[in-house]
Amino acid sequence: MLEPIDRETEKALRERVDRDELERHVDAFDGTERISGTDDEWAAAEYVVETLREYGCEAELRSFEGYISVPEDARVDVTAPTRETFDEAITTSFGASTPPSGVSGEVVRLDDVTEASVAAADVEGKIVFTTGLPTPEPITLLDDAGAAAVIYQSVNPDQLHEMIVTPVWGTPGLDDADEIPELPVAQIGHDAGNWLLERCTEGPVEATVTTEVTTELTTLPCPVGRVDGTESDRYLVVGNHVDSWYEGITDNATAMAATLELARIAAADPPARGLVFGFWPAHSTGRYAGSAWWADQEWLDLRENGVAYYHLDLNGLKGADGLWHQEMAELGEEHVDVLETAGDLPLLDGGEAGFLGDDRPARNSDQSFWGAGLSSLLSGARLEPGGEGGPIGGGWWWHTPEDTRDKVDLDVLAEETRIGVTLASRLCDSPALPHDYRATAVDIREQIEAIEAETDRSFDGVHEEIDALAAALDEAYDLIDAVDVVDSDAAAAAEDLQVTLGNKLIPALYTSRRDYDQEPALPHEPLPELRRAAGVDGTRREERFAETTLTREETRLRHRLRNARKAAESFVASN
């Protein structure tokens, strides 16, 4: 970790976390169903703005037109070899609506929906039956293969979990609108799925799937608060989501409460760098349309002044027994130290992250700021996935009508809020930012080495660029470690360099599209396009096309690394 990080101011700030204020805010959202575009969501947004202003923050209630999809109804009728109706079923956000009479066909069982299993099965015009959570990757595979519909058996014996199946991040643009699936999706209970599985093992089964989904442009509220820094225009973005499935008290009223408490503490004693508090709509039914819209609107300022994005979600979970976390490499050690310093619960291992991925941020959780160059962090108390923990460790009630006030542990919520306060203090009060981009360079090298090992390729030019960058960063961080006060020319120069390094290296490592675009909500690994192109093993034609992509991706990465190195060298020469 870096030397000039203020780890003292946080102690007094942590003590200011007020459990009663957290409870007041949670209770304010109790009984509301904040589906995006509804009166309850607007009322919650107005409450947020009023509270932020009451605390002394600048606050505004912005609005925009977003493309959202609200699941309404679903039914599955087995018509042969016997008749059975499953009307305790749900559909998904951005699933397709069927005609009133539904869509009918032969049922094809797939244990797992993968490229290989779909290619091996004849699913065109048929209804696929599988088990799991409906997510964009399998839905896209089945839609592309011409399936008529898909039936999911719930992984939870007692609950159906609301889901969203579009891979398109936020409101679509002209280039990705056609990527929204056109496949009817139904989810049935675990017992109903077992019954259907038995019929499928006995012989041919036919069924009719009926779904209703309202997908349309809707005007949405986007409350945003701000506390300006006393010494710098740079700022940390703290985000959550104002919308919910059903009451959504732990997903995500508790995170709104934690963010409001963080805003109260910051407004009472403004830090050197500022904070922005985003309460995003359309997280659940618009594939993060709120944060994506705000990132579009504020991209230029985010690029110049944003230093990190901290996402709060699924907080105050009753029964939580460990701290889950994800972060980009440059903030890895500092984030873990914050969790160990301010938290009482033990840290979960990376392998326990489950559905939300490993130790690096993935394409979920309003991760709309990679292209703008902001470092990303997520953390919170979780249960172990499975059983009481539900499919992702967010409780068995996650994305169900059972996510109600009784699922909240205010002591856990207060601990998570203290963690947020501590992290914000280190980012906003320290003489230098805690970002150590030497770790990012190491991360890039490790990713390249992994790709080389997997594909038997070599990227000597990339290694040369990383070597040169690492040497320049060592010199630069010798100077950054000497920064001792935040209101100095040295601190400003160090801050400028660290922001520039984020602008160069974060999009290089995490994105494949333009910096102004959003990556799809699909399984994601660092260096995505370079990794994909390097792994192509097909016909000579396919491999030659892959070589074209690979050359361009390698050039793109080398160019970013070179520009980062030049920025570090310029900083050293000037200081």
N, C-alpha and C positions, 0 to 999 in steps of 0.2 A: 504494500500500500504506500501511497505517497506521503511525504513528510508534512507538507503545509496544509493538512486537513484539520479543520476545527472539530475536535471530538469532545469539547467541553461545554459549549453553548447548549448542545442537545440535552444535557442533563437537566437543566432547569426547565426546558421546554417540555420534556416528557412528563414532568410533574404537573404540568398544567392541563393535561388531558382530563376532561370532566366526564365521568361516567354518566352523570345525570343528563348532561347535554346530549350525549349519544342516545340515551334512552328516549329523550324528548323527540328527537328527530325520527327514530325508528317508529315510535308510536304515532307520529304524524302521518306516516305512510301506511299504517295498519288499516286493512279493510279496503284499500284502493287497488284497482286492477289497471295497471299502467301500460296496457297494450298501446303501441305507438299509434298516434293520431287520435286517441280517445280523450274525453274530457278529463279523466283521471290523470293521464300523462301531462296534460296542460296544467292542471291544478298542482301537480307535483313540481313541475318546472317553475311555476310562479312562486311556490313556497321556497324553493331553492334560492331564487333571486332575492326575494324579500329577506331571507335569513342572511345571505351573503352581505346585503346592504346593511342589515342590522349590526353585523359584526364589523363593519367598516371597510369592506372590500368594494372595489368597483365591480359592478355586475350588470349584465344585460341579458335580456331574453331575445335571442335571435330566432329566426324561423326560416325554413326553406322547404322546398317541395322535394320529397324523397319518394323513391319507388319501393313500396313495401308490400308484403304478402302475408295475409292473415289466414291461417287454416280455420275452416268453419266446421266441416263435418266429413265423416267417412263411414263406409259400411262395406263388409265383405260377405258375399253370399256364395256358399259352396252349392253348386247345382248338380254335380255328379261325382261319384256314384251314388251319393245320398245328398239330402238337402240340409243345410245348416246355415244360420245367419249369425254373423258377428257384428252386432251394432254397437258394442262397446269398443269402438275403434276411433283412431284419430288420423288425420293426414298431416302434412308438413307445410311449413312456409316455403313458398316457391315450388311446391308440387303442382302438377297440372290438375285442373278441374276436368271431370268427365262429363259427358252428356248426362241428363237426369236418369237415363236407363243404365248408365255405367258402361264399362268396357268388359268384355267377356273373352275367355280363352282358356286353353289348357294351362294347368299349373306346373311349373318346372322348379324343382327344388335345387338350390345352390347353397351349400354349407357356407361358403365364403364367396364374395363377389370380387374377383380379381380379373386382370386381363386374361390370364390363362384359363380360369374357370368359365368366363363368359365366352371366350373363343372356342372352348371345347364343347359348350352346350349350344343347342339350337333354341335361342330365346326369342327370335324375331316373331312378333305377333302373339307372344305368349305372356302369361303372368308369372313372374319370378317370385318365388317364396324363399326367404332367407331369415336369418336371426342376427340381431344387433341393433345399432343405432343408425338411422338413415343419415348419411353424410354425403357431401358433394361427390367424392371420388367414385363410389360404387354407383350412385345415381347417374352420373355422367357416362360411365361405362355401359350401363344398361340402356340408357336413352340412345346412345350412339349405336348400340347393337339392335335397336328396333323393338325392344320389349314393349308390350302393350301396357303393362302396369307392374308394380312391385308390391308385395306384401311383406312387411317386417314383423317378426315375432319379437316382442319386447324382451330385453335381457333381464328386466326386473320382474320377479314373480308377481308383484302386486301393483305395479304402476306402469303407465305409458308416459314416456318422456317426449315433450315437444321438441321438435328439431327444425332445422332449416337446411335446404339441400342445394341451393345455388352456389356455384363457385365464384360468382361475380361479386367483387368486393365493392359494396356501396351501390349507389345509383349507377346503372350502367352508362357507358359511353357508346359512341357509334362503333367502336372496335370490339366490344365484348357483349353487346346486348344479345347476340344470338347464342351466347354460351349458357343462357338461362335454360334449364332443362324443361322438357315438355312431356314429362312422365308422371302419370298419376301414382301417388304413393299412399299406402295405407299401413298403419301399425296396429297390430292386434295384441291381446294379452298373452302372457306366457302360457297359460293353460290352453287357451284357444289355439296357440301355435303348436303345442304338443299334439292336440287332436288332429290338426291339419297335417302335421308331419306323419302321424300314423297312417292317415288316408293315403298320403303320397307314397309311403313304402308298400302299400297294398296294391297299388295300381294307378291307372290314369285318374286324374282329378280335374274337374272343370269348375271355374268360379267366375263371379262377376264382382268387380271392384268399382265402387261409386265414391267419388270425392268432390268436395266443394271447397275452393280456395278463392279468397278475394285478393287480387293482386292489382294494385293501382297506384298512381301518383297521389300523395297525401301531404298536406302541409303539416310540418312537424316543429315542435319547440326545441330550441337548443340553448339552455342556460349556460353561461360562461362567466366565471368570476376571475378577478385579478388582484394581486398585491404586487405593486411595483417594487423593484429592488432599490435600496438606498445608494448603491455604488455602481450598479451595472444595469444595462438594458437586457442582459441575458436572463433566461427564465427556465424553470422546470415546469413541465406540463403534468398535472395530476388528473387522471381521468377515471370515470366510472360510467355506468349507464343508467339513465333515468327510467327507461322502459322496463317492462317485466313480462314474464308469462304469469298469468293469474295475479295473485297478490305479490309474489316474488319478494318476500321480506328479506331472505338471505341472498336473493339474486334479483334486485340488487339494492334494496332499501338500506341495508346495513352499510354498504360501501358509500352510499350517498351521505349517510350520517357521519362516517369516518372522514370523508372529504370535507364536509362542513366544519367538523371540529378542527381539522388541520388548517382550514381557512381562518377560523376564529383565532387560533394561536398565532398564525403568521401575521394577520392584520393588526394584532395588538402589539407586535414587536417586529416590524418589517425587516427581513434579512437583506444582505448585501445584493443578492440576486433575487429576481422576482419569482412569483409562482402564478401559474394560470390553472384554473380549476374547470374542467370540462365535464358536463353531465350529458352524455351523448344519448340521443334518441335512436330508435331503429337498430339497436344492437341485436335484438332477437328476431325481428321480422324484416330487417332491411340489410342484413349482412354488414353490420357496422356502418350504415349509411350516415349516421350523425358524425362520427369521428372522421370518416372519409371526406364528408362535405367540408367540415371545418378545416381539415388539413389542406384541402384544395384552396379554400378561401385565404388561408393564412400561410401558404407555402413559402412565399418569399421571406416573410418575417421569421418563420420557423427555421428556415435555412440559415438565416443570418444570426438569429438570437436564441433559438431553442437549444437546450443542452441535454435534455433527457425526457423520456415519457415514462411515468410510473402509473400502472393500471391497477385499480382496486376493484375486486369482484369476489363474490361469494365469501363475504366476511361474517364474523360472529357466529360460526357454525356450531351448534350444539353437538358435543361429542368430539370436536376436533382434537387431535392428539399429536399433531406435528406441523411444522412450518414447511410449506412447499415454496419453491422459488425458481424463477428463471431470470436470466440477465445476459446481456452481451458481455463479451470477454473483458472489455476495458473497465467495467464496473464490477466484475465478478468478486474479487477479494473484498472490496469495500461493502458490497451488498451483504455478503455472508457475515462480515464482521458486524454490520448493523443488526442483522437478525440475531446473532449470538449475544450482542450487547443489550438490545432492547427487548428481546423476546425471552419468554420463560419456557416455551415448548421446544422440544428438540427439532433439529432440522431433518427433513425427509431426504433420503437418497434420491439422486436423479432418476433411478429406475422406478421409483414409486410415483412418478408424475402421471403415468398412465395416458389417458385420452388426450391430455393437453400437451404431450410431447416431453422431450428430455430437458436438459439444463439450459437450452437456448430458446428464446421466444420463437413461436411458430405462427402460422396463419390463423390466429383466433384472437379473442380478447382485445379488440379494437387496436390492433397493431397497424395503424394507418400512417406511421411517421418514419418508416424506414427510408423512404426515398428522400425525405427532407433532411436526413442525416442525424436524427436524434437517437442516442443510446436508449435502450429499452430495458425496463425492469418490471417484474411482476412477483408478488409474494403474498402469502396469506396462510392462515391456519386451515388444515384439511383433515378429513378422515381418511382412513385407508380405503381405497376403491374396493367395491364388493360389499354385499350385506348392508349394514347400516350406512356405509359410505356411498352407496349407489354407484353408478357406472364410472364416475370421474373423481370420487372423493368429496363431492359437494353435498353429500347427504342423499338418502334414498328419495327425498322429496324434491330433488333438483328438477326443474322444468315441469313440475306437476302442480295441481291445485293444492297440494299439501304443504307448499312452501309458505308457511304462516308464522305468526308472531311467536308461537311456542317453540319454534326451532332455533331461537336466538339465544346465545350465551353472551351476555353483555361483558363479562370479564374477558372472554376471548376477543371480543370486538375492541375493548379498551387496549388490550395488548397489541393488536394489529395497528391500532391508531398510534400508539407510542412508537411502533416500528416506522410508520409513515412519517411521523414528526422527526424522528432521528435521521432518517434518510434525507428528508428535505433540508434539515439543518446542515448536514454534511455537504450537500450539493450547493446550497444557497448561502451559507455563512463562511465557508472556508476561503482562505486567501487564494488558493488555486482549486480548480475543479478536480474531483477525485478520479477522473477518467485517465487510465493508464493505457495508452494505445500501443505500448510495447506488447501487452497481452493480446491485443487484436492482431498484431503482426504474427505472433506465435500461433494464434488461432488459424489465420489464413494459411500459414505454412503447414499446420497439421491437417487442414482440410485438403490441401494439394497433395500431401503425402498419402492420405487415405485414398484419394482418387487414383494416384499412381499405383498404389498397391492393388486396388480393385480392377484396374484396367490394363496394367502392364504398359502404361504410357509414361513419358517423362516430360517435365515442364521446366527445363533448365533455365529458360529465360525468366520465368516467374520467380524461381529461387534466387536468381541474381538480383532481381528487383527487391525481393524481401530482405536479402542480405544488406543491400544499400540502405533500405528504409530503416532496418533495425539499428544500423550504425548511427544514422542521423538521429533517430529517436533517443538513443542512449545519451548523446550529447545534449539534446533538447531537454530531456528530463533531468539531467544534472542541474540545468538552470531553473527548471520549474520547481524542483525540490528546494531551491534557495529562496523562493518567494515567501515572504513572511507577513505581509499586510495586504488586504484586499484593495485598498484605495491607493494603488501605486501603478506606475507605468509598467513595471515588470509583471504585475498581476494581470493587467489588461492585455499585454502582449502574449502572456501564457494562455490566457482565456481565448484570445483570437486564434492561436495555433490549435488549441484543443478542439474548438468548434470546426475549424477547417479540416482537421484530421477526421472528425466524424463525418463531415460532408463528403469526403473522399472515400473513406474505408467502409463505412456502414452500407451504403448502396452497393459497393463493389462486392461485399461478402454476402449480402442478403437478398439482392434483387436481380432480376433478369430483364426487366422492362425499363423504360425511361424513368428518371428520378421523379417525374411528375405523376407517374401512373401508380397503380396498386397491383401487387401480385395477387393471383387468385387464391381463394380459400381452399387450398388443396394441400396434401402432405408436402412438407417443405424441408429441404436441407440447404445448408450454406453453399454458395457458388452453384446455384441450381442449374443454369443452362450449360455451364462448362461441364458439370458432373453428368448431365444427361447426354450431351454430345460425346463425351469421352467414353461412355458406356455402350454406345450403339454397336451391336453385333448382328449384322443382317446381310442383305445382298450387297454386291459391290456398289450398286447405285446408292443404296441407303447409307453405306459407310462413307462414300465420297461426299454426299450431302452433309453428313455429320462432320466431316473434316472442315467444310466451309464454316459451319457454325462454331466448331472448336477453335479454329484460327481466330475468328472474330472475338470470341469470348476471352481467349487468352490475351489478345491485344487489349481488349477493354480492361481486363484486370491489371495488366502491366502498366497501362496508362494511368490508372487510378493510383497504383502503388508509387509510380514515378512522381506524380503530382504531389502526393503526400510527403514523399521524401524531399522534394524541392521546398515545400512549405516549412518542413522542419529545419532544413539547412538555412533557409532565409531567416528564420527565427534565431538560430544560433549566431549567424553572422551579424545580426542587428542588436544582439544583447550580450 
